[in-house]
Amino acid sequence: MSHWLYNHQWHSAQQGIGDLLLEHELPQQPPKPEKDKVVAFNKVATMYIRYTLVFRKLEECYDQMVHPQKRRLIRHMLDGTIGRILEMKQELFSLELLEYSYFDDLLTDMKLTPADVELPIPRYFLSENAKVLKEREKLLGSILAQMEAQNDTKPEEEVTMTTEEAIQLIQVHERARQGQLRARFMKDIKLQAERDKQSELRGHPKLDKTMAATIIQKMWRGFSQRRAVEAMRAEELVFLGMALPVVKSQRHTAAYLARKTEEKRHGTQEQYEKEYIEALDTVKQRLEETEGPDVKEQMQDQIRQWFIETRDATGKFPDYPDEEEGGSEAIFKKREELKADDNEEGKGKKGKGKKGKDKKEKGKKGKKGKKGKKGDEEEESGFVLAPSNFVPTLNDSSLNYASTWQDRDESVNLLQKHDVELIKDAKRVEIEAEIRKQVDELMREELKNLKLAIEKDKGKGKKGKKGKKGKKGKKGKKGKKGKKEKDLTPDRSIEDLYTELVREGIIVKCPKTRLSEYVGEYSFLATTLRRSGIEPMPSVYDVKRLVTEHCILPMGSQAVHEKAPHIPSLMITGPRGVGKKMLLQAVCTEVGANLFDLTPANIADRYPGKAGLNMLLHMVFKVGKAWAPSVVFIGDCEKTWMKKVPKTDKSDPKRVKKALPKILKTLKPEHRVQIIGVSSAPFDAEVKGLCVMYQRIVMVPRPDYASRYVMWRAMIEWVGGAGSISGALDLSSLAKISDGYSAGHIDKAVTSVLSERRVQQLRRKPLTASEFLAPLSKMDPIYAEIEDGFKNWFGKTPLGKKRSKAVQGGDADAGAKKAKKGKKGKK
């Protein structure tokens, strides 16, 4: 049973969260500050890896489980786990002052592979917003189609010519056609004559039908025998495990059947979800009909009892609490608190003597502590995990799981439909709250009537208390709100603004690119290089992971984005052809984001003047916030902060220099909008302005040998098909020869070699590595000096300076502390 398998996986993930909460997040004693940064890093990195393992299990459970109530709890846990992973990433960043974190030695110790801790992109990012995304795509497609139709219907220039010129043009074309036909006819005659001549020279006698049939049979038998031998050899290699089995039909593969099963489960999820939502209403109606009257009567009796008890104790009826104070619920809370206080009074008297002694001891300790304050501060200085926004979420989910699902008997619910008893428990609380409001209104009137009746008996008349009127005035007095942004388009709808931005070319259609298409391999030498004093360059795998952490995971979920570390802007930089725009497209595709293009060249002739620029930015961010998630793309972002713009550049790149930082401050955690700049020459810009605008920098390096090997294989298979790589193609040599070339270079080389004609010839003529040398030789590689230029530029950034100080000053600080301790010992 598949549901048993995923229940077991869920239990395993929940056990992992429970262990993390007990060991690190909610320990019985507060953790001591860790002075050794290496130990602190290993601790945080281990937690990060363990949370990643839990995240992978929960993501698969949420995607494949069909029980609607379980899926809601798993989703809550999944959001909490994603948020905690992002917080752990922030802790690693603060410890090392580096965007990239390397823990290959920890993976070896934990007996894990890089594939085990690869961050998956939750499939619900797109599946749960599929309808909205389809409608948005349809709207974008219709606007673009209208624009194309308008361009096609533009009146073409009429060509005027005389009758003689028209006849002459027709004659020219007709003569050309006849000449082409005659040339083809003569060519066929010539080829036939050559064939006859060749046959005469060879001296082939004319064959009768029997001889011809014999020769054909001989050739066919030889061919069929050779093919049979090749098939037997291939079968033997498969049997020995030296080759993969060839699958004739994709419909019989395990992967195809697994995909079909997953699609079937997704359909079942939708069906069960509809049934669950319908059950919420039907169960609530039944409970209101059956249990509602009894609940109402019981509440009224309890409140009347409270009236009588209060009158007996104080001599008058009490004041009924307002809705703001909680109504009758506040009454029962107070009564419970009074009972609890009464029970604790006896215990408190016994412990008074002990408290006095404790206070005296504390006083003595306090006096001693004043002397040793400085020493304590030195001892307490060190690394401690920052308070988390997601640990309470994980703790609540764990308690809910333990109380509801851990020991629940589901032997009857084999189809994994919703549990009616759980719905009843939840709806009883809702019904009780609704009935309480009705009862409060009735009992307020009843209390008022009782008070009036007693006043009549005493002869006091109908003088009501007017003290409560002041509360209305209090309601109106609210704290001063911050200044709101001025809405420049109050009368226009979001759809209208969206249409205008599409027509102006600001909102563009993003090509469908999955992050999995950005192929690369993990680097296993990072920690070894660091121990040797060499700072390693990140691998393609590291770049993918960082983009997932900074862009995709926070942008995909509103619950995560509101509480996770906020990164409103980010810059992707690196040499040309390394895949910076592909990463941007992958971010938009994976989360279903709108793409706004504010590249200087794209907005050069649009919305002129300061007022026009303000209107453009207002429209972009208004639509982006309303129809989130959204990505604002700025290509060649270094041009905005260049010291001197070349005279040949007519795009006015400094136009948005003052406006963008102001808008960046208005982006809050609840706005799923991210500004992503792309730059191939960041060293041309002012470092300070660029780093203020873009809070995080993702450096994309040249691919290393392992990544190039994977790229060659993947790109050849994408263009030429699965059978395009044979034993004749030496991929290892290709990866070695292409050192210094980027993914863009490799892609161009593959597409130039694998033309349609060459793909058709692959069965007869397999690919060889030498075919790719010619196109590669025509391209300029990325030299090591260019990569060194990016390293030097990063060293000048604020983060790079902090990192270099931390690396250089770590040993000096350790030496200074030892010297101080030595001096104290001498004294």
C-alpha positions in Angstrom: 0.0 0.0 0.0 1.5 3.3 -1.1 -0.2 5.3 1.7 1.6 3.1 4.3 4.9 3.8 2.6 4.4 7.6 2.7 3.0 7.4 6.3 6.2 5.7 7.3 8.3 8.4 5.5 6.3 11.1 7.3 6.9 9.5 10.6 10.6 9.3 9.8 10.7 13.1 8.9 8.7 13.9 12.0 11.2 12.0 14.1 14.0 14.0 12.5 12.3 17.2 13.4 11.7 16.0 17.0 15.4 15.2 17.4 16.5 18.6 16.1 14.0 20.4 18.4 15.2 18.5 21.5 18.9 18.6 20.7 19.4 22.2 19.4 16.2 24.3 19.1 14.4 23.7 22.4 17.1 22.3 24.8 16.3 22.1 28.6 19.3 24.3 29.4 20.3 27.4 27.4 23.3 26.7 25.1 26.6 28.2 25.9 28.2 30.6 23.4 30.7 28.8 21.1 34.0 30.7 20.7 35.5 28.4 18.1 34.1 29.4 14.7 35.0 26.1 13.1 33.0 24.2 15.7 30.1 26.6 15.4 30.1 26.2 11.6 30.2 22.4 11.8 27.2 22.5 14.2 25.1 24.8 12.1 26.1 23.0 8.8 25.1 19.7 10.4 21.7 21.1 11.4 21.3 22.5 7.9 22.0 19.1 6.3 19.6 17.4 8.7 16.8 19.9 8.0 17.4 19.3 4.2 17.0 15.6 4.6 13.7 16.2 6.5 12.6 18.7 3.8 13.1 16.2 1.0 11.0 13.6 2.8 8.2 16.0 3.6 8.1 17.4 0.0 7.6 14.0 -1.4 5.0 13.1 1.2 3.0 16.3 0.5 3.2 15.7 -3.3 2.0 12.0 -3.2 -0.2 11.6 -0.1 -4.0 11.9 -0.8 -5.4 12.3 2.7 -6.6 16.0 2.8 -6.2 16.5 6.5 -2.8 15.0 6.6 -1.7 17.1 3.7 -2.7 20.3 5.5 -0.5 19.5 8.5 2.4 18.4 6.3 2.2 21.6 4.4 2.4 23.5 7.7 5.5 21.5 8.6 7.0 21.9 5.1 6.8 25.7 5.2 8.4 25.7 8.7 11.2 23.4 7.5 11.9 25.6 4.4 12.0 28.7 6.6 14.4 27.1 9.1 16.7 26.0 6.2 16.8 29.6 5.0 17.6 30.8 8.6 20.4 28.2 8.9 21.8 29.5 5.6 21.8 33.0 7.1 23.7 31.7 10.1 26.3 30.1 7.9 26.6 33.4 5.9 27.1 35.4 9.1 29.8 32.9 10.4 31.9 32.7 7.2 30.9 36.0 5.5 30.6 34.0 2.2 27.6 33.3 0.0 28.8 29.8 -0.7 29.1 27.2 2.0 31.1 24.0 1.6 30.6 21.0 3.7 31.9 18.0 1.7 33.8 16.7 4.7 30.6 16.7 6.8 28.8 14.7 4.0 31.6 12.2 4.1 31.3 11.9 7.9 27.5 11.5 7.7 27.9 8.9 4.8 25.8 11.0 2.5 26.2 12.0 -1.2 25.5 15.4 -2.7 22.4 14.0 -4.3 21.0 13.1 -0.9 21.1 16.8 0.3 20.2 18.5 -3.0 17.4 21.0 -2.4 14.3 20.0 -4.3 11.9 22.6 -5.6 8.5 22.0 -4.0 6.0 21.0 -6.7 3.2 22.7 -5.0 4.7 26.1 -5.9 3.2 25.7 -9.4 0.5 23.0 -8.9 -1.5 25.0 -6.3 -1.5 28.1 -8.5 -2.0 26.4 -11.8 -5.4 28.0 -12.5 -4.1 31.5 -11.8 -1.0 31.0 -13.9 -3.0 29.6 -16.8 -5.3 32.6 -16.8 -2.3 35.0 -16.6 -0.6 33.1 -19.5 -3.8 33.4 -21.5 -4.1 37.1 -20.9 -0.4 37.7 -21.8 -0.9 35.5 -25.0 -4.0 37.4 -26.1 -2.3 40.8 -25.6 0.7 39.7 -27.6 -1.5 38.2 -30.3 -3.4 41.5 -30.6 -0.2 43.4 -31.0 1.0 41.1 -33.8 -2.3 41.4 -35.5 -2.1 45.2 -35.4 1.4 45.1 -36.8 0.2 42.8 -39.6 -2.7 45.0 -40.5 -0.6 48.1 -41.1 -1.1 49.3 -44.7 1.7 48.3 -47.0 3.3 50.7 -49.4 1.7 50.3 -52.8 4.1 49.5 -55.7 3.1 51.4 -58.8 4.3 50.3 -62.2 3.3 50.6 -65.9 1.8 47.7 -67.9 5.0 47.3 -69.9 7.1 47.0 -66.7 4.6 44.4 -65.3 4.8 42.3 -68.6 8.6 42.5 -68.6 8.7 41.3 -64.9 6.5 38.3 -65.7 8.6 37.4 -68.8 11.8 37.4 -66.7 10.3 35.1 -64.1 8.9 32.7 -66.7 12.2 32.5 -68.6 13.9 31.7 -65.3 11.4 29.0 -64.5 11.9 27.3 -67.9 15.6 27.6 -67.6 15.6 25.8 -64.3 13.4 22.9 -65.7 15.7 22.5 -68.7 18.8 22.4 -66.5 17.3 19.7 -64.3 16.4 17.6 -67.4 19.9 17.9 -68.9 21.4 17.0 -65.6 19.4 13.8 -65.4 20.4 12.9 -69.0 24.0 13.4 -68.2 23.9 11.3 -65.0 22.2 8.5 -66.9 24.9 8.6 -69.6 27.6 8.4 -67.0 26.0 5.4 -65.3 25.8 3.5 -68.6 29.4 4.3 -69.4 30.6 3.0 -65.9 28.6 -0.2 -66.3 30.2 -0.9 -69.7 33.7 -0.2 -68.3 33.2 -2.7 -65.4 32.0 -5.3 -67.8 29.0 -6.4 -65.8 27.0 -8.9 -67.9 23.3 -8.5 -68.1 21.7 -10.7 -65.4 18.5 -12.8 -65.7 15.9 -12.8 -62.9 17.2 -15.9 -61.2 20.8 -14.6 -60.9 19.6 -11.2 -59.7 17.4 -12.8 -57.1 20.3 -15.0 -55.9 22.6 -12.0 -55.4 19.9 -10.1 -53.5 19.3 -13.1 -51.3 23.0 -13.4 -50.6 23.3 -9.8 -49.6 20.2 -9.9 -47.4 21.3 -13.1 -45.6 24.7 -11.5 -44.8 23.1 -8.3 -43.6 20.5 -10.2 -41.4 23.2 -12.4 -39.9 25.4 -9.5 -39.0 22.5 -7.7 -37.4 21.6 -10.9 -35.3 25.3 -11.1 -34.1 25.2 -7.5 -33.1 22.0 -8.0 -31.2 23.4 -11.1 -29.4 26.6 -9.1 -28.5 24.4 -6.2 -27.1 22.3 -8.7 -25.1 25.5 -10.3 -23.6 26.8 -6.8 -22.5 23.4 -6.1 -20.8 23.6 -9.5 -19.1 27.1 -8.8 -17.8 26.0 -5.4 -16.6 28.3 -3.5 -19.0 25.5 -1.8 -20.9 22.0 -0.5 -20.2 19.0 -2.4 -21.7 17.4 -0.8 -24.7 13.7 -0.1 -24.2 11.7 -0.2 -27.4 8.6 1.4 -26.0 8.7 4.1 -23.4 5.3 2.9 -22.1 6.9 -0.1 -20.5 9.7 1.6 -18.6 9.6 1.9 -14.8 10.0 5.7 -15.0 7.0 6.0 -17.3 4.8 3.9 -15.1 5.9 5.8 -12.0 5.0 9.1 -13.7 1.5 7.8 -14.6 1.0 6.6 -11.0 2.0 10.1 -9.7 -0.4 11.8 -12.1 -3.2 9.4 -10.9 -2.5 10.4 -7.3 -2.7 14.1 -8.2 -6.1 13.5 -9.7 -7.2 11.6 -6.5 -5.9 14.5 -4.4 -8.2 17.0 -6.2 -11.2 14.6 -5.9 -10.6 14.1 -2.1 -10.0 17.8 -1.6 -13.5 18.6 -3.1 -15.1 16.0 -1.0 -13.4 17.3 2.1 -14.5 20.9 1.5 -18.1 19.7 0.9 -17.9 17.7 4.1 -16.9 20.8 6.1 -20.2 22.4 5.3 -22.4 19.3 5.7 -20.8 18.3 9.1 -21.2 21.8 10.4 -24.9 21.9 9.5 -25.6 18.6 11.2 -23.8 19.7 14.4 -25.7 22.9 14.4 -29.0 21.0 14.1 -28.1 18.3 16.6 -25.8 19.8 19.2 -26.4 23.5 18.7 -29.5 23.9 20.9 -27.9 22.0 23.8 -24.7 24.0 23.7 -26.8 27.3 23.7 -28.9 26.2 26.7 -25.8 25.1 28.6 -24.1 28.4 28.0 -27.1 30.4 29.2 -27.4 28.3 32.4 -23.7 28.9 33.2 -24.0 32.6 32.6 -27.2 32.9 34.7 -25.4 31.0 37.5 -22.6 33.5 37.3 -25.2 36.4 37.6 -26.5 34.8 40.8 -23.1 34.0 42.3 -21.8 37.5 41.7 -25.0 39.1 43.2 -24.7 36.9 46.3 -21.0 37.8 46.7 -21.2 41.6 45.9 -24.8 42.5 46.4 -25.3 43.6 42.8 -25.4 42.2 39.3 -22.0 42.3 37.4 -21.2 44.3 34.2 -21.2 42.1 31.1 -17.9 42.1 29.2 -17.9 43.7 25.7 -17.0 41.8 22.5 -13.6 43.5 22.5 -13.0 42.1 26.0 -14.0 38.6 25.0 -17.6 38.4 26.1 -18.7 35.5 28.2 -15.4 33.7 27.3 -13.6 36.2 29.4 -15.9 35.4 32.4 -15.0 31.7 32.4 -11.3 32.5 31.9 -11.4 34.7 35.0 -13.2 32.0 37.1 -10.6 29.4 36.0 -7.7 31.7 37.0 -9.3 32.4 40.4 -9.7 28.7 41.1 -6.0 28.1 40.1 -4.9 30.9 42.4 -6.9 29.5 45.3 -5.3 26.1 44.8 -1.8 27.6 44.8 -2.3 29.8 47.9 -1.6 26.9 50.3 1.6 25.8 48.4 2.8 29.4 48.4 2.6 29.8 52.2 4.8 26.8 52.7 7.5 28.0 50.3 7.9 31.5 51.7 10.8 30.6 54.0 12.7 29.1 51.2 12.1 32.1 48.9 13.6 34.4 51.6 16.7 32.3 51.8 17.0 32.2 48.0 16.8 36.0 47.8 19.6 36.4 50.3 21.7 34.0 48.4 21.0 35.8 45.2 22.0 39.1 46.8 25.3 37.7 47.9 25.9 36.3 44.4 25.0 39.7 42.9 27.6 41.5 45.0 30.3 39.0 43.9 29.1 39.2 40.3 29.8 42.9 40.0 33.5 42.3 40.4 33.6 39.6 37.7 31.5 41.4 35.1 34.2 41.9 32.6 35.4 38.4 32.9 31.9 37.1 32.4 31.5 39.2 29.2 34.7 37.7 27.8 33.4 34.2 28.6 30.0 34.8 27.2 31.2 36.3 23.9 30.8 33.7 21.2 28.4 32.3 18.6 24.8 31.6 19.6 21.9 30.7 17.2 19.7 33.7 16.6 16.0 33.5 17.6 13.9 31.6 15.0 10.6 32.6 13.5 9.9 29.0 12.4 10.8 26.9 15.4 7.3 27.6 17.0 5.7 26.5 13.8 7.7 23.2 13.8 7.0 22.7 17.5 3.2 23.2 17.0 3.2 20.8 14.1 5.1 18.2 16.1 2.6 18.4 19.0 -0.3 18.2 16.5 1.2 15.2 14.9 1.8 13.5 18.2 -1.7 14.1 19.6 -3.6 13.4 16.4 -1.8 11.1 13.9 1.0 9.3 15.6 -1.0 6.5 17.2 -4.2 6.8 15.2 -5.7 3.6 13.9 -6.4 3.9 10.2 -7.0 0.2 9.4 -10.6 1.1 8.2 -9.6 4.1 6.1 -7.7 2.2 3.3 -8.7 4.8 0.7 -7.3 7.6 2.8 -10.3 9.9 2.6 -11.1 12.6 5.2 -11.7 11.7 8.8 -15.2 12.9 9.9 -14.4 12.8 13.6 -11.6 15.3 13.2 -13.9 17.6 11.2 -16.4 17.4 14.0 -13.8 18.3 16.7 -12.8 21.3 14.7 -16.3 22.4 13.8 -17.5 22.2 17.4 -15.1 24.9 18.3 -16.4 27.1 15.5 -20.0 26.5 16.3 -19.4 27.2 20.0 -17.8 30.6 19.1 -20.7 31.5 16.8 -23.3 30.4 19.4 -21.4 32.3 22.2 -21.8 35.6 20.2 -25.6 35.0 20.0 -25.8 34.0 23.6 -23.8 37.1 24.7 -26.3 39.4 22.9 -29.3 37.6 24.5 -27.7 37.6 28.0 -26.8 41.3 27.8 -30.4 42.1 27.2 -31.5 39.7 30.0 -29.0 41.3 32.4 -30.2 44.8 31.5 -33.8 43.8 32.1 -32.8 42.3 35.5 -31.1 45.5 36.5 -34.1 47.6 35.5 -36.5 45.4 37.4 -34.4 45.7 40.6 -34.1 49.5 40.2 -37.9 49.7 39.8 -38.4 47.7 43.0 -36.0 50.1 44.8 -37.7 53.1 43.3 -34.6 54.4 41.5 -36.2 54.8 38.1 -34.6 54.1 34.8 -31.2 55.8 35.2 -28.8 53.9 33.1 -25.1 54.1 33.4 -23.5 56.4 30.9 -19.9 55.6 31.7 -19.4 53.3 28.8 -20.2 55.8 26.1 -16.6 57.0 26.2 -15.5 53.7 24.7 -16.7 54.7 21.2 -14.4 57.7 21.3 -11.6 55.4 22.3 -12.2 53.2 19.4 -11.6 56.0 17.0 -8.2 56.9 18.5 -5.7 54.8 16.8 -1.9 55.0 16.6 -0.5 57.2 13.8 0.2 55.1 10.8 3.3 55.5 8.7 3.1 57.5 5.4 1.5 55.5 2.7 2.8 55.5 -0.9 1.0 57.9 -3.1 -1.1 56.0 -5.6 -0.6 57.6 -9.0 -3.2 55.3 -10.7 -6.1 55.1 -8.2 -8.8 54.8 -11.0 -7.1 52.0 -13.0 -7.4 48.3 -12.4 -4.5 46.0 -12.1 -5.5 44.2 -15.4 -5.5 47.5 -17.2 -2.0 48.4 -15.9 -0.8 44.9 -16.8 -2.0 45.3 -20.4 -0.3 48.6 -20.8 3.0 47.2 -19.5 2.8 44.3 -21.9 2.1 46.6 -24.8 5.1 48.8 -23.8 7.4 45.8 -23.7 8.0 46.0 -19.9 6.3 42.7 -19.0 7.9 40.1 -21.2 7.1 36.4 -21.8 9.7 34.3 -20.0 11.0 31.2 -21.8 10.1 28.0 -19.9 13.4 26.9 -18.3 13.6 24.5 -15.4 16.5 24.8 -12.9 17.3 21.1 -13.6 18.3 22.1 -17.1 21.2 24.2 -15.7 23.4 21.1 -15.4 26.6 20.8 -13.4 28.5 18.7 -10.9 29.4 19.0 -7.2 33.0 20.0 -6.2 34.5 17.6 -3.7 37.8 19.6 -3.3 36.5 22.7 -1.7 37.3 21.8 1.9 40.7 20.4 0.9 41.6 23.6 -0.9 40.6 25.7 2.1 42.8 23.7 4.4 45.7 24.4 2.0 45.0 28.2 2.2 43.3 28.4 -1.3 39.8 29.9 -1.6 37.9 27.6 -4.0 35.7 28.9 -6.8 32.1 27.7 -6.5 30.9 24.9 -8.7 27.8 25.0 -10.9 26.0 22.8 -8.2 26.8 25.5 -5.6 25.4 28.2 -7.9 22.1 26.3 -8.4 21.8 25.8 -4.6 22.4 29.4 -3.8 19.8 30.6 -6.4 17.3 28.1 -4.9 17.9 29.4 -1.4 17.9 33.1 -2.2 15.2 33.2 -4.9 13.1 30.2 -5.4 12.3 28.9 -1.9 11.3 32.3 -0.4 9.4 33.4 -3.5 7.4 30.2 -3.9 5.5 30.4 -0.5 3.9 33.5 1.0 4.1 32.0 4.5 7.9 31.4 4.2 8.6 34.8 2.6 6.9 36.8 5.4 9.1 35.3 8.1 12.4 34.2 6.3 15.4 36.4 6.0 14.4 39.1 3.6 16.5 39.5 0.4 14.7 42.1 -1.8 17.5 42.4 -4.4 20.2 40.2 -5.8 22.9 40.5 -8.5 24.1 37.6 -10.6 27.5 38.3 -12.1 30.1 36.3 -14.0 31.8 36.1 -17.5 29.7 36.0 -20.6 28.0 32.7 -21.5 28.0 31.1 -18.0 24.2 31.0 -17.8 23.2 34.2 -15.8 20.0 34.8 -17.8 19.2 31.1 -17.8 19.2 31.2 -14.0 16.9 34.2 -14.1 14.5 32.4 -16.4 14.6 29.3 -14.1 13.6 31.4 -11.1 10.6 32.8 -13.0 9.6 29.4 -14.3 9.9 27.5 -11.0 7.7 29.9 -9.0 5.5 31.1 -11.8 6.6 34.8 -11.5 5.9 37.7 -13.8 9.0 39.1 -15.5 9.4 42.9 -15.7 12.3 44.0 -17.9 13.8 47.3 -16.6 17.1 47.0 -18.6 18.3 50.5 -19.5 18.2 49.7 -23.2 14.6 48.5 -22.9 13.2 51.6 -21.1 15.3 54.2 -23.0 12.5 55.6 -25.2 9.6 54.8 -22.9 8.0 57.1 -20.3 10.3 60.1 -20.8 11.1 62.6 -18.1 11.0 62.3 -14.3 7.2 62.1 -14.1 7.2 59.4 -16.7 9.9 57.4 -14.8 7.9 57.7 -11.6 4.8 56.5 -13.3 6.7 53.5 -14.9 8.2 52.4 -11.6 4.9 52.9 -9.8 3.0 50.7 -12.3 5.7 48.0 -12.3 5.8 47.6 -8.5 2.0 48.0 -8.1 1.3 45.2 -10.5 4.2 43.2 -9.2 2.9 43.3 -5.6 -0.7 42.7 -6.6 0.1 39.7 -8.8 3.0 38.2 -6.9 5.4 36.6 -7.2 7.2 39.0 -9.5 10.8 39.4 -10.7 12.2 42.8 -11.8 15.0 42.1 -14.2 17.8 44.7 -14.8 20.3 43.6 -17.5 23.7 45.2 -17.6 23.0 46.6 -14.1 26.6 47.9 -13.7 25.8 50.7 -16.3 23.5 52.5 -13.8 26.5 52.9 -11.4 29.2 53.5 -14.0 31.6 56.4 -13.3 31.5 57.6 -16.9 28.9 56.4 -19.4 30.4 56.1 -22.9 29.1 58.6 -25.4 28.0 55.9 -27.8 25.5 54.6 -25.2 22.2 56.4 -25.9 20.1 54.3 -23.4 20.7 56.8 -20.4 21.5 54.0 -17.9 21.8 56.4 -14.9 18.1 57.4 -15.3 17.0 55.0 -12.5 20.0 55.5 -10.2 18.2 57.6 -7.6 14.7 56.0 -7.9 15.6 52.3 -7.5 17.2 52.5 -4.0 14.1 54.4 -2.8 11.8 51.8 -4.1 14.0 49.0 -2.6 13.2 50.4 0.9 9.5 50.1 0.2 9.7 46.3 -0.4 8.6 44.5 2.7 8.6 40.8 3.6 4.9 40.5 2.7 5.7 41.6 -0.9 6.9 38.7 -3.0 8.8 41.0 -5.4 12.6 40.6 -6.0 14.9 42.8 -8.1 17.5 40.7 -9.9 20.4 42.4 -11.7 22.6 40.7 -14.2 26.1 42.0 -14.9 29.1 40.7 -17.0 31.4 43.6 -16.0 30.7 44.7 -12.4 34.2 46.2 -12.1 33.1 49.1 -14.5 30.7 50.4 -11.8 31.1 52.1 -8.4 31.4 49.4 -5.8 29.5 51.3 -3.1 26.4 52.1 -5.1 26.2 48.7 -6.6 26.5 46.9 -3.3 23.9 49.2 -1.6 21.4 48.4 -4.3 22.1 44.7 -4.5 22.2 43.1 -1.1 23.5 39.7 -2.2 26.0 38.8 -5.0 25.9 35.5 -6.8 29.2 34.9 -8.7 28.9 32.4 -11.5 32.3 31.0 -12.4 33.6 29.0 -15.4 32.6 25.3 -15.3 35.2 22.9 -13.9 36.1 19.6 -15.5 33.3 17.6 -13.9 30.6 20.1 -14.8 31.9 20.4 -18.4 31.7 16.6 -18.7 28.1 16.6 -17.6 27.3 19.6 -19.9 28.7 17.9 -23.0 26.7 14.7 -22.3 23.4 16.6 -21.5 23.6 19.0 -24.4 24.5 16.4 -27.0 21.6 14.2 -25.8 19.1 17.2 -25.9 20.0 18.0 -29.5 20.8 14.6 -31.0 18.5 12.4 -28.8 19.2 9.6 -26.3 21.2 7.4 -28.7 23.5 10.1 -30.0 26.4 9.2 -27.6 28.3 6.0 -28.5 31.6 4.5 -27.5 33.2 6.4 -30.4 32.7 9.7 -28.6 35.3 10.5 -26.0 33.5 12.9 -23.6 36.5 12.9 -21.2 38.8 14.3 -23.8 36.2 16.8 -24.9 35.8 18.1 -21.3 39.6 18.4 -20.9 40.0 20.2 -24.2 37.2 22.7 -23.5 38.8 24.0 -20.3 38.1 27.7 -20.1 34.9 27.5 -22.3 31.5 28.3 -20.8 28.2 26.6 -21.1 27.2 29.0 -23.8 30.3 28.1 -25.9 29.6 24.3 -25.5 25.9 24.9 -26.5 27.0 26.8 -29.7 29.5 24.0 -30.6 26.9 21.3 -30.1 24.1 23.1 -32.2 26.6 23.9 -35.0 27.8 20.3 -35.3 24.5 18.5 -34.8 22.5 19.8 -37.7 19.3 18.0 -38.8 21.2 16.2 -41.5 24.0 15.1 -39.0 21.4 13.8 -36.6 19.9 11.6 -39.3 23.3 10.2 -40.0 24.1 9.2 -36.4 23.0 5.6 -36.8 25.5 5.0 -39.7 28.2 7.5 -38.6 28.6 7.9 -34.8 29.8 11.2 -33.4 33.5 11.7 -32.6 35.2 14.3 -30.4 37.2 15.7 -33.3 34.0 17.1 -34.9 33.6 19.6 -32.1 37.2 21.0 -32.3 36.5 23.3 -35.4 33.6 25.2 -33.8 35.4 25.5 -30.5 38.6 26.9 -32.1 36.6 29.8 -33.6 35.5 31.0 -30.1 37.5 32.9 -27.6 37.6 31.1 -24.2 37.3 32.8 -20.8 40.9 33.2 -19.7 42.0 32.8 -16.1 42.8 36.6 -16.0 39.1 37.4 -16.6 38.1 35.1 -13.7 40.9 36.7 -11.5 39.4 40.1 -12.3 36.1 39.0 -10.9 37.8 37.7 -7.7 39.7 41.0 -7.3 36.5 43.0 -7.8 34.7 40.9 -5.1 37.6 41.5 -2.7 36.8 45.3 -3.0 33.1 44.9 -2.0 32.1 45.4 1.6 31.5 41.7 2.1 34.8 40.8 0.4 36.7 43.3 2.7 35.0 41.8 5.8 35.9 38.3 4.7 39.6 39.2 4.1 39.7 40.9 7.5 38.2 37.8 9.2 40.7 35.5 7.5 43.7 37.7 8.2 42.7 38.9 11.6 41.6 35.6 13.0 45.1 34.5 13.8 46.1 38.0 15.1 43.1 38.1 17.5 43.9 34.7 18.8 47.5 35.8 19.5 46.4 39.0 21.2 44.1 37.1 23.5 46.9 34.7 24.5 49.2 37.6 25.2 46.6 39.3 27.4 46.0 36.1 29.4 49.8 35.8 29.9 50.0 39.3 31.3 47.2 38.7 33.7 48.9 35.5 34.9 52.2 37.5 35.6 50.3 40.1 37.6 
